[in-house]
Amino acid sequence: MTTKGKKPYSPITFTESFKNRFFGKYSKIQDSLNSFTSWLNTDNHIKLLLLLLIIFQIYFSVTYLGNQSLRLDESQSLYVSGKETIRILNIIAEDVHVPLYLILLRGWQSIFQLTPLDVVQNRVFSLIFQVISIPAFYQLCKSIFKKKEMAIFGSTLIAISPMLFWYANELRMYSLLLLITIMSHITFFKFKANTSNIGAWFRYTFVALVGIYTHYFFNLVLLSQFIFALIYKNKFKAKGIARLIQSYFLLGIALSPWLFFVISQGSASNTKPLLSAPTSIDVFNTLTNIFFGFQSDSINTIIVSAWPIITIIGILLINFKRAANSTIRYYIISALLPILMAFIVSVLYRPVFLSRYLIIVVPSFYVLLISFAYSLKGWLGYFFRVFIILFMGIGLLLQTFNPATPVKENYKEVSQYLNKNATSSDIVSLSAPFTIYPVQYYYQSQADLVTIPEWELETIGTIPPFEESVFENKITEFSDKYDYIYIILSYDQGYEDKIKSYMDNNFALVEEKEFSNKLNLYKYRFRY
């Protein structure tokens, strides 16, 4: 029996009322988002957004990152690029890289009459490749997803990526490697669509040629493409596999003169930082670098503590491939295979597992992230995409302004400190010896500058190995001649503790100062 004039309670009526009250006020926001999506699909608006992303990249780079201290790798690039071409080739052949970037850098310096002290102007050379990568990745995403909104989201990821920002402002080949990897993905699929087109084949092969002379790790991109072609050979038109093999054969011929030159030169031992075999932690750190950049230990701890969330997202990404087309599967292969191969080679043969070398997987991981982000419907999708942009943006700010960022190497400040405090009656000693590369660009003190072990920068070949007896004799010799010794320790080559222990046990430590992560200065008194 019901009360006259009142409607009976209805769950359906209550549910509809709740939805109208709770979600109704958001309808205008939803309409605005839909309008923005429509606005994005206009070519002029796309060009405007790409231009804004490029302006942001350039402004933020030059303003906040351009004047940071030269890092070890950068200073080596400046040192090598200042030599004659044949000497450049000799030095690189003894190292672990290929010569294209440094040859191009030397040309850049010659055109604009730059010196090694023109740090910002030299770094602009790397920044150019990163800037070009923004519209290039837009074209890649547009060809994959056929939606301008998804493509501009991808370009935004490239523009605000903390990891890519860092290497856009470093005098190394990594921004060029990123661009060439993106172009390789584009030309590979254009070749796949028409394997009989000689122009498409030539463009793919030419991009690959630039890639193999940019970094050895680019060969892992080619390996990923070949494995994909073998797995999905039915997706390739007539003679597609054969034409790929022709490309790789020609690339092998093109690279062989350099390989023979490297073998004839031999390698210079002790001239590079000591690397250890990677662990699963290194793999995880690489993944966090790709999405969140280089963060301090305290921030990384927070990220690590969120591993269940990251694991769930990873599982979702993997499960998503079951419904995905072969293109998405290609990016899964090109994202995971280089990491796997680098890990295996590092464990079984020689440690080469470095996140900067694996910049080749960044475009593939971002494609997978975009694919997953737009598989989420409605508010969940909007929230996830906004969250990713905000999280990467915060990572960029923390990486830039946090003094504890691990990839920062403040050789500029330590040199300025020595210029102010070390006198002609003191001596400054650096270990590892190759850290003299960045210090020399800022060092103006009257104090003598030496390395442990002793090594002359212009010496061709290896750095002498560390011997405790030689080190102790040299310190005894210094103690009779100088009042104080400043020891700068960074890039531990396996003997840093021995240096520190001997000095602590035999001389008075009067000052200790940390300038950046694992870059420490110790001042010891020789004479009273």
MARTORRO-223283 format. One record per residue: residue in three letters; x, y, z of N, C-alpha, C in turn. Coordinates in steps of 0.2 Angstrom, whole numbers, plus 2048, in hexadecimal, padded with zeros to 3 digits. Each point is the difference from the previous one (the first is absolute). Last residue first. Layout:
% residues N
ALAXYZXYZXYZ ...
END
This chain:
% residues 528
TYRA0386B8297FE804805804807800 ARG7FA7EC7EC8058038047FD805805 PHE7F37F27F18067FD800805803805 ARG7E47FE7FD8058048028077FC800 TYR7E77FE7F28047FD805806805801 LYS7E67FF7F48068048018047FD806 TYR7EB7F87ED8037FF807807804800 LEU7E77FD7F18078038008027FF808 ASN7ED7F37ED802803807807803800 LEU7EA7F47F18068057FF802804806 LYS7ED7F07FE8067FD7FF8058047FD ASN7EB80D7FF8007F98028067FC7FE SER8048198047FA7FD7FD8007F8802 PHE80E80F80B7FE8057FB7FA7FE7FC GLU80D7FC81A7FD7FD7FA7FC8057FB LYS8168008147FA8037FD7FD7FC7FA GLU8138038177FD7FB7FB7FA8037FD GLU81980680F7FA8027FD7FD7FA7FC VAL8137FD80E7FE8078027FA8037FD LEU80F7E88067FB8027FB7FD807803 ALA8197F48037FA8038037FC8027FB PHE8107EA7FD8008088007FA802803 ASN8057E97FE807802800800808801 ASN7EC7F17FE8047FD805807803801 ASP7F08077EF7FD8018078047FD805 MET8077FD7EA8008078027FD801807 TYR7FE7EB7F6807801802801808802 SER7EB7F87FA8027FD806807802801 LYS7F68077EC7FD8038068037FE806 ILE8067F57EC8038078017FE803806 LYS7F77EB7FB807800802803807801 ASP7EA7FE7F88007FF8078077FF803 GLU7FC8027E87FF8078048007FF807 TYR8037F07ED8058018057FF806804 GLY7F27F87EE8027FA804805801805 GLN7F68107F18037FB7FB8027FA804 ASP7EF8178048047FB8038027FB7FB TYR7F78187FE8007FB7FC8057FA802 SER80581680D7FA7FE7FC8017FB7FB LEU80D8118147FF7F97FE7F98007FD ILE8158128077FA7FF7FD7FE7F97FE ILE81380E8117FE7FA7FC7F98007FE TYR8148118097F98007FF7FF7FA7FC ILE8158088117FE7FD7FA7F87FF800 TYR81581180C7FA7FC8007FF7FC7FA ASP81580B8047FD8018077F97FB801 TYR8177FA7F07FA8048007FD801807 LYS8147F37FA8008067FC7FB805801 ASP8037EA80A8078038018008077FD SER7EE7F07FD800803807806804802 PHE7FD7F47EA7FC806801801804807 GLU80A7EB7FD8048057FC7FC807800 THR7F57ED8098068028048048057FD ILE7EF7F77F37FD804806806802805 LYS8057F17EF7FF8077FD7FD804805 ASN8047EA8068068047FF7FF8077FD GLU7ED7F28038038028068078037FF PHE7F67F77ED7FC806803803802806 VAL8097ED7F68028067FC7FC806803 SER7FB7EC80A8078028028028067FC GLU7EB7F67FB800803807807802801 GLU7F57FF7E88047FC804801803807 PHE7F08017E78018038078047FA804 PRO8018037E57FC7FE805802802807 PRO80380E7E88037FB8047FC7FE806 ILE7F68087E88028038078037FB804 THR8007FF7E47FD7FE806802805806 GLY8028097E78007F98027FD800807 ILE80D8167F77FC7FB7FC8007F9803 THR80381A80B8037F97FF7FB7FC7FC GLU7FC8168098018007F98047F97FE LEU7FA8068177FA8007FB8017FF7F9 GLU80E7F68158008067FC7FB8007FB TRP8047F48197FE7FF7F98008077FD GLU8037F18198038057FC7FF7FF7F9 PRO7EF7F58118078007FF8028057FB ILE7F580B80A8017FA8037FD7FA7FD THR80981B7F97FB7FB8018027FA803 VAL80581D8008027FA7FE7FB7FB800 LEU80781C8027FB7FB7FF8027FA7FD ASP80981780F8027FB7FB7FA7FB800 ALA7FC81A8088027FA8028017FB7FA GLN7F78167FE8078008008037F9802 SER7E78037F58048018068078007FF GLN7EC7FD7F18048067FF805801806 TYR7EC7EE7F38058018058058067FE TYR7EC7F77F47FF805805806802804 TYR8007EF7EF7FC8057FC7FF806805 GLN80A7EB8078058047FC7FC8067FD VAL7F47EE80B8038058058058057FC PRO7F57ED7F57FB806801804805805 TYR80E7EE7F97FC8037FA7FC805802 ILE80B7F28108048067FE7FC8037FA THR7FA7EB8097FC8068028048067FF PHE8097EA7FC7FD8037FA7FB806802 PRO80D7F38118048047FC7FC8047FA ALA7F37F88168047FD7FB8048057FC SER80280A8117FF7F97FF7F97FF7FF LEU8148158037FA7FE7FE8007F87FF SER80D81680E8017F97FD7F97FE7FE VAL8108178087F97FE7FE8017F97FD ILE8108118117FF7FC7FA7F97FD800 ASP80F81780C7FC7FA8008007FC7FA SER80A8168038037FB8057FC7FA801 SER7F98127F28057FD7FD8047FB805 THR7E68038058068057FE8057FC7FD ALA7E37FE8058077FD7FF8058057FE ASN7E98078038037FE8068077FD7FF LYS7F18087EE8008058058047FE806 ASN7FE7F27ED8038077FE800805805 LEU7F57EB8058088008008038067FD TYR7E97FF7FF8028008078077FF801 GLN7F77FF7EB7FF807802802800807 SER7FF7EB7F78058047FD800807802 VAL7EE7F28068067FE8048068047FD GLU7EC8047F68008038068067FE804 LYS7FD7F77EB8008077FF801803807 TYR7FB7E97FD8078017FF801808800 ASN7EB7F0806802808800807801800 GLU7ED7EE7F8807800801803807801 LYS7E77F17FF8038068008077FF802 VAL7EF7EF7FF8048017FA804806800 PRO7F17F98138067FC7FF8048027FA THR7F181180F7FF7FC7FA8067FC7FE ALA7FD8108138027F98017FE7FC7FA PRO7FA8178028088007FF8027F9801 ASN7E98097F58027FD8068077FF800 PHE7F380A7EE8028048068027FD806 THR7FA7F47EB8048067FE802804806 GLN7F37EC8028067FF7FD8058067FF LEU7EA8038078047FD8058077FE7FE LEU7F08087F08018058058057FD805 LEU7F77F17F18058047FD802806804 GLY7F07F18088067FC8008058057FC ILE7EA8078018038018078077FC800 GLY7F47FE7EC802807801803801807 MET7F77EB7FB8068017FC803807801 PHE7EB7FB80A8067FC8038068017FC LEU7ED80A7F78028038068067FD803 ILE7F77F67ED8038067FE802804807 ILE7F47EC8038067FE7FD8048077FE PHE7EA8028088047FD8058077FF7FD VAL7EF8057F28028068038057FE806 ARG7F77EF7F48048047FB802806804 PHE7F17F280B8067FD7FF8058047FC PHE7EA8078038048018068077FD7FF TYR7F17FE7EE802807801804801807 GLY7F67EA7FC8058027FB803807801 LEU7EE7FA80D8067FC8028068017FB TRP7EA8097FC8048048058067FC802 GLY7F77F67EA7FD805804805804805 LYS8097E97F77FA8047FE7FE805805 LEU8177F27F87FC8018067FB8057FD SER8117FA7F27FB7FA8007FC801806 TYR8118107FB7FA8017FD7FC7FA7FF ALA8147FF80C7FD8058037F98027FC PHE80F7EF7F87FD7FE8067FC806803 SER80D8047ED7FB7FB7FF7FC7FE806 ILE81280E8037FB8037FD7FA7FB7FE LEU8147F78097FC8048057FA8047FD LEU80F7F47F27FC7FB8047FC804805 VAL80F80D7F37FA7FD7FC7FC7FC804 TYR81380680A7FB8068007FB7FE7FC PHE8127F18017FC8008067FB806800 SER80E7FF7EE7FC7FA8007FB800806 PRO8118117FD7FA8017FC7FB7FA800 VAL8157FE80D7FB8058037FA8017FB VAL8147F27FD7FA7FC8027FA806802 ILE8188057FB7FC7FD7FA7FA7FD801 ILE80F8088117FC8067FD7FC7FD7FA LEU8127F580D7F97FD7FF7FB8057FE TYR8178058078007FC7F97F97FE7FE ARG80280B8158008057FA8017FC7FA SER7FF7F48147F98037FE8018047FA LEU8117EC8047FF8078037FA8027FD PHE80F7E98007F9802801800807803 VAL8137F17F97FE8057FB7F9803802 PRO8157ED8087FB8048027FF8067FC ARG8087E77F88038078027FA805802 TYR7FD7E77FD8068027FD803806803 LEU7EC7F48088047FB7FE8068027FD VAL7F081080A8017FA8048057FB7FE SER7F98127F28048038068027FB805 VAL7F37FA7ED8078027FE804802806 ILE7E87FD8038047FA7FF8078017FE PHE7F38138028007FC8078047FA7FF ALA7FA80C7ED8058048048027FC806 MET7EE7F87F38077FE7FD805804804 LEU7EA8048078027F98018077FF7FD ILE7F78157FC8017FF8078027F9802 PRO7F98047EA806803801802800807 LEU7EB7F77FA8067FC7FD806804802 LEU7EA80A8058037FB8058067FC7FE ALA7F48117F38018038068047FB805 SER7F97FA7E9806805800801804807 ILE7EE7F07FE8077FC7FE805805801 ILE7EB8098028017FC8068077FC7FF TYR7F780C7EE8038058058017FC807 TYR7F67F47EE8078027FE803804805 ARG7EA7FA8038047FB8028078017FE ILE7EF80F7F98028018078047FA803 THR7FA7FF7E9804806801801801808 SER7F17EF7F88077FE800805806801 ASN7E880180C8027FE7F98087FF800 ALA7F07FC8178038067FC8027FD7F9 ALA7F77F58147FB8027FB8038057FB ARG80D7F68107FD7FA7FD7FA8037FB LYS80E80E80D8037FE7FA7FC7FB7FD PHE7FC8088167FD8047FB8027FE7F9 ASN80A7F78147F97FD7FE7FD8047FA ILE8148098098017FA7FD7FA7FC7FE LEU7FE81480C8038017F98017FA7FD LEU7F97FF8167FA8027FB8038017F9 ILE80F7FA8117FC7FB7FE7FB8027FB GLY80D8118098047FC7FC7FC7FA7FD ILE7F780D8117FF8047F98047FC7FB ILE8017F88167F97FF7FD8008037F9 THR81480380C7FF7F97FE7F97FF7FD ILE80581480A8038007FA8007F97FD ILE7F68038157FC8047FB8048007F9 PRO80B7F68137FA7FC7FE7FC8047FA TRP81480A8098017FB7FB7F97FC7FF ALA80781480E7FA8007FC8007FA7FB SER81380680E7FB7FE8047F97FF7FD VAL8138097F48007F98017FB7FD805 ILE8018177FD7FE7FD7F98007F8801 ILE80980D8127F88017FF7FE7FC7FA THR8178018037FD7FC8057F8800800 ASN80D80F7F27FF7F97FD7FD7FB805 ILE8058168087FA8007FC7FF7F97FC SER81380380E7FA8018047FA7FF7FC ASP8158007F67FE7FA8037FA800804 SER8028117EB8047FE8067FE7FA803 GLN7FC8047E67FD8028068057FE806 PHE7FB8027E38067FE8057FE804807 GLY7EC7F97EE8078038008047FE805 PHE7E97F87F9801805805806804801 PHE7FA7EE7EF7FA804801801806805 ILE8137F27FA7FC8017F97FA804802 ASN80D7F98128038057FC7FC8027FA THR7FA7ED80C7FE8068048038067FC LEU8067EB7F87F98027FF7FD806803 THR8167F98058008027F97F98027FE ASN8037F68158038078007FF8037F9 PHE7FC7E98037FA804802802807800 VAL8117F17FA7FA8007FB7FB804802 ASP8117FD80F8028047FB7FB8017FA ILE7FD7F18127FF8078038028057FA SER8047E97FD7F98017FF7FE807802 THR8197FD7FA7FC7FC8047F98027FE PRO81A8027F47FA8038037FC7FB804 ALA81C8037FE7FA7FC7FD7F9802802 SER8148128017FF7FA8037FA7FC7FC LEU8148157FA7F97FE8007FF7F9803 LEU8128177FE7FF7F88027F97FF800 PRO80A8147F17FE7FF8077FF7F8800 LYS8138087EF7F88018017FE7FE807 THR8177FE7F87FE8077FE7F8801800 ASN80E7EC8048008048067FE8077FE SER8097F17EC7FD7FE806800806806 ALA7FE7FF7E48048038057FD7FE807 SER8007F27E77FD805805804802805 GLY8057FA7E57FF7FD8067FC805805 GLN8068027E78028048058017FD807 SER7F87F47ED8078027FF802804805 ILE7EA7FA8008047FA8028078027FF VAL7F18107F97FF8008088057FA802 PHE7FD8037E98048068038007FF807 PHE7F27F27F58077FE7FE805805803 LEU7E98058018027FA8058077FE7FF TRP7F78117F18018028078027FB805 PRO7FB7FA7EA806804800802802807 SER7EB7F47FC8067FC801806804800 LEU7E98087FC8038008078067FD801 ALA7F37FF7EB802807802803801806 ILE7F97EA7FA8068037FB802807802 GLY7ED7F780A8057FD8038078027FC LEU7EB8087F98028038068067FD803 LEU7F67F67ED8048067FE802804806 PHE7F47EC8048067FE7FD8048077FE TYR7EA8028088057FF8068077FE7FD SER7EE8047F18028068038057FF806 GLN7F77EE7F48048047FC803806803 ILE7F07F380B8067FC8008058047FC LEU7EA8077FF8038028068077FD801 ARG7F47FA7ED8028077FF803803807 ALA7F67EA7FF8068007FC803807800 ILE7EB7FE80A8057FD8048078007FD GLY7ED8067F38018058068067FE804 LYS7F47F67EC808801800801805806 ALA7E78007FB8057FC7FC807803801 LYS7F08088137FF7FF7F98067FC7FD PHE7F980081A8048037FC7FE7FE7F9 LYS7F67F78137FE8078008048047FA ASN8047E98077FA8007FB7FE807800 LYS8127FB80E8028007F97FA8007FB TYR80580281A7FA8027FC8018017F9 ILE8117F880E7FA7FE8047FA8017FC LEU8158087F88007F98007F97FD803 ALA8048178017FF7FE7F98007F97FF PHE8068098157F98017FF7FE7FE7F9 ILE8167FF8067FD7FB8037F88007FF PHE80E8117F88017FA7FC7FC7FA803 GLN80181580B7FC8017FA8007F97FC SER80D8028137F98008027FC8007FA LEU8178037FD7FE7F98027F9800802 LEU8088157FB8007FC7FA7FE7F9802 VAL80480E8127F98027FD8007FC7F9 LEU8137FD80C7FB7FD8037F98027FD ASN81480A7F97FF7FA7FD7FB7FC803 PHE8078158097FB8007FB7FF7FA7FC PHE8118048117FA7FD8027FA8017FB TYR8168097FD8007F97FF7F97FD802 HIS8028197F78027FC8067FF7F97FF THR8028117EE7FE8048068017FC807 TYR8027F77EA8068048017FE805805 ILE7EF7F17FA8067FC802806804801 GLY7ED80B7F87FF7FE8078067FB802 VAL7FE8097EA8028068057FF7FD807 LEU7FA7F17F08078017FF802806805 ALA7E97FB7FE8047FA8048088027FF VAL7F280D7F37FF8028078047FB805 PHE8007FB7E98048068017FF802808 THR7F27EF7F78087FE801804806802 TYR7E98047FC8017FB8068077FF801 ARG7FA80B7ED8008048058017FD807 PHE7FF7F47EB806804801800804806 TRP7ED7F37FB8067FC802806804801 ALA7ED80B7F77FF7FE8078067FC803 GLY8008057E98018068048007FE807 ILE7FB7F07F0807801801802806804 ASN7EA7EF8008028077FF807801801 SER7F47EC8048028007F98028087FE THR7F67F98158077FE8008038007F9 ASN7EC80C80F8017FF7F98087FE7FF ALA7F68018157FA8017FD8018007F8 LYS8137FE80F7FB7FB8017FA8007FC PHE80F8138018027FA7FC7FC7FA800 LYS7FA81180E7FF8037F98037FA7FB PHE8047FD8177F97FF7FE7FE8027FA PHE8168058077FF7F88007F97FF7FE THR8078168048027FE7F97FF7F8800 ILE7FB80B8147FB8027FB8027FD7F9 HIS80E7FB8137F97FD8017FB8027FA SER81580A8018017F97FE7F97FC801 MET8038178087FF7FF7F88017F97FE ILE8028038177F98027FE8008007F8 THR8157FD8097FC7FA8027F98017FE ILE80F8127FD8017FA7FB7FC7FA802 LEU8008128107FD8027F98007FA7FB LEU80B7FD8157F98008007FD8017FA LEU8178028017FE7F98007F87FF800 LEU80A8168038007FE7F97FE7F87FF SER8028098157FA8037FD8007FE7F9 TYR8137F880C7F97FD8027FA8037FD MET81A8047FF7FC7FE7FA7F97FE802 ARG80E81380E8017F97FE7FB7FE7FB LEU8038148108048007FA8027F97FE GLU7EA80A80D8067FD8028047FF7F9 ASN7E98078048048058038077FD802 ALA7EE7F37F87FF8057FB805806802 TYR7FD7ED80F8057FF7FA7FF8057FA TRP7F28028138078008038057FF7FA PHE7E97FF7FC802807801807800802 LEU7F67EB7FE8018037FA803807800 MET7F87F58148067FD7FD8028037F9 PRO7EC80880B8068028038077FD7FE SER7E98067F28037FA803807802803 ILE7F080E7F38008008078047FB804 ALA7FC8017E8802806801801801808 ILE7F87EC7F68068017FE803807803 LEU7EA7FB8038047FB8048078017FF THR7F080C7F38018038068047FB805 SER7FB7F87EB8058067FF801803807 GLY7EF7F07FF8067FD7FF806805800 PHE7EA8077FF8017FE8078077FC800 ILE7F78077EC8038068038017FE808 ALA7F77EF7F28078027FD803806804 MET7EA7F88048057FC8038078027FE GLU7EE80C7F78008018078067FC803 LYS7FB7FE7E9804805802801802807 LYS7FB7E87F37FC805804805806802 LYS8067EA7F57FB8047FC7FC805803 PHE8127F08087FA8008037FA8037FB ILE8187FD7F97FE7FA8047F8800801 SER80B8127F68007FB7FB7FD7F9803 LYS80381480D7FB8017FC7FF7FA7FB CYS81380080E7F97FF8047FA8017FB LEU8158067F88007F98017FA7FE803 GLN8038177FD7FF7FC7F98007F9801 TYR80680D8137F98017FE7FE7FC7FA PHE8168008067FC7FB8047F98027FF ALA80F80F7F68017F97FD7FC7FB804 PRO8008178077FC7FE7FB8007FA7FD ILE80F8038127F98028027FB7FF7FA SER8187FE7FE7FD7FA8027F9801802 ILE80F8127FA7FD7FD7FA7FC7F9802 VAL80B80B8127FB8057FD7FD7FC7FA GLN8137F68097FA7FF8047FA8047FE PHE8158047F57FD7F97FE7FA7FE804 ILE80C8158047FC8007FA7FD7F97FE LEU80E8038147F98028017FC8007F9 SER8187FC8017FC7FA8027F8802800 PHE80F8117FB8007FB7FB7FC7FA802 VAL80381280F7FA8017FC8017FB7FA ARG8118018107FB7FC8027FA8017FB ASN81380E7FE8017F97FE7FA7FB801 GLN7FF8178087FF7FF7F88027F97FE VAL8028048177F98017FE7FF7FF7F8 VAL81680180A7FC7FA8027F98007FD ASP81880B7FB7F98027FE7FB7FA801 LEU8187FE8047FD8048067F98027FE PRO80E7F47F07FE7FC8057FC804806 THR80080C7E98057FD8047FD7FC805 LEU7F88097E67FF7FF8078067FD804 GLN7F78097E88078028037FF7FF808 PHE7F07F97EE7FE806804806802805 ILE8037EE7EF7FB8057FD7FF806804 SER80D7EE8098038047FB7FC8057FD GLN7F77F18108048058038048047FB TRP7F27EF7F87FC805803804806803 GLY80B7EC7F77FD8057FB7FC805803 ARG8077F080E8068047FE7FE8057FB LEU7F07F08078018068058068047FE LEU7FB7ED7F37FB8057FF801806805 ILE80E7ED8028018047FA7FC8057FF LEU7FB7F38128068048018028047FA TYR7EE7F07FE7FE806804806804801 LEU8047EB7F57FC8057FC7FF807804 PRO80D7EA8058038078007FB8057FD VAL7FE7E98118018017F98008087FF HIS8077F18177FB8037FC8028007F9 VAL80C7FA8157FB7FB7FF7FA8037FB ASP81C8058017FB8018057FA7FB7FE GLU8148047F38027FD8077FB800805 ALA7FC80A7EB8017F97FF8027FC806 ILE7FD8188007FA7FC8008017F97FF ILE81380E7FE7FE8008077F97FC801 ASN8098037EA8057FC8047FD7FF807 LEU7F580E7F17FF7F97FE8047FC805 ILE8048178017F97FE8037FF7F97FF ARG8138087F68017FF8077F97FF804 ILE8008057E98037FA8018017FE807 THR7F78157FB7FB7FB7FE8047F9801 GLU80881580F8007FF7F97FC7F97FE LYS7FA80C8178067FE7FD7FF7FF7F8 GLY7F08078128058057FE8067FE7FD SER7EE7F18087FE8047FA8058067FE VAL8047F38148017FC7FA7FE8047FA TYR7FC8098158077FF7FF8017FD7F9 LEU7EA8038078038067FE8087FF7FF SER7F47EE8087FD8017F98048077FD GLN8037F98168047FC7FC7FE8017F9 SER7F480B8118078037FF8057FC7FB GLU7EA7F88058008067FC8078037FF ASP7FD7ED80F7FF7FE7F98008067FB LEU8018048188067FD7FD7FF7FE7F9 ARG7F38158078017FA8038057FC7FD LEU7FA81C8048027FA7FB8007FA804 SER7F181380B8077FD7FF8007FB7FB GLN7EC8117FE8027FB8058077FE7FE ASN7F28107F38068028048027FB806 GLY7EC7FC7F18068027FC806802804 LEU7EA7FB8088047FA8008078027FC TYR7ED80F8058017FD8068057FA7FF THR7FA80F7EE7FF8048068037FC806 VAL7FF7F67EA805806800800803807 SER7EF7EF7FD8077FE7FF805805801 PHE7E98067FF8027FC8078077FE7FF TYR7F880A7ED8008058058037FC807 ILE7FB7F37ED8068047FF801805806 GLN7ED7F27FF8067FC8018068047FF PHE7EB80A7FD8017FE8078077FC801 ILE7F98067EA8028068048027FE807 ILE7F67EF7F38078017FE803806804 LEU7EA7FB8038047FB8038078017FE LEU7F080E7F68018018078047FB804 LEU7FC7FC7E9804806801801802807 LEU7F07EF7FB8077FE7FF805806800 LEU7EA8058018027FD8068077FD800 LEU7F680B7ED8018058068037FC806 LYS7FA7F47ED8068037FF802805806 ILE7EB7F58008057FB8018078047FF HIS7ED80C7FB8017FF8078057FB802 ASN7FB8037E9803806803801800807 ASP7F47EE7F68078007FE804806803 THR7EA7F480C8028057FA8078017FF ASN7F67F28118007FD7FA8008057FA LEU7FE8068188077FD7FE8007FD7F9 TRP7EC8098098048057FE8077FE7FE SER7F07F18097FE8027F98058057FD THR8027F98168027FB7FC7FF8027F9 PHE7F880E8108078018008037FA7FB SER7E98008058028067FC8078007FF ASN7F97F180F7FE7FD7FA8028067FA LEU8038058178057FB7FE7FE7FE7F9 SER7F080D80A8068047FE8067FC7FE ASP7EC7F68077FF8037FA8068047FE GLN8007F68158017FB7FB7FF8037F9 ILE7FD80E8128077FF7FF8017FA7FB LYS7EA8068068038057FC8077FF7FF SER7F47F180D7FE7FF7F98048067FC TYR7FF7FB8188067FF7FC7FF8007F9 LYS7EF8018118048078008067FF7FC GLY7F27ED8027FD8057FC804807800 PHE8047EB80D8038017FA7FE8067FB PHE7F67FA8168078008018048017FA ARG7E88018008038058058077FF800 ASN7F57F17F37FF8077FD803805805 LYS8017E98068048027FA7FF8077FE PHE7F27F88118078018028048027FB SER7EA7FB7FA800806804807802802 GLU7FB7EB7F68018057FB800807803 THR7FE7EE80F8068007FC8018057FB PHE7EB7FD80C8068038048068007FD THR7EE7F67F57FF808800806803804 ILE7FF7E97FF8028027FA7FF808800 PRO7F97F38128078018008038037F9 SER7E980580E8027FD7FA8088007FF TYR7E88058118078008008027FC7FA PRO7E880B7FF8037FB8048088007FF LYS7F08167FF8027FA7FC8047FB804 LYS7EC8128088077FE8008017FB7FC GLY7EA8088058038057FD808800800 LYS7F27F08107FE8037FB8048077FE THR80A7E980B7FD8068027FD8047FA THR8027E58008048067FF7FC806803 MET8017E38027FC806800804806800 
END
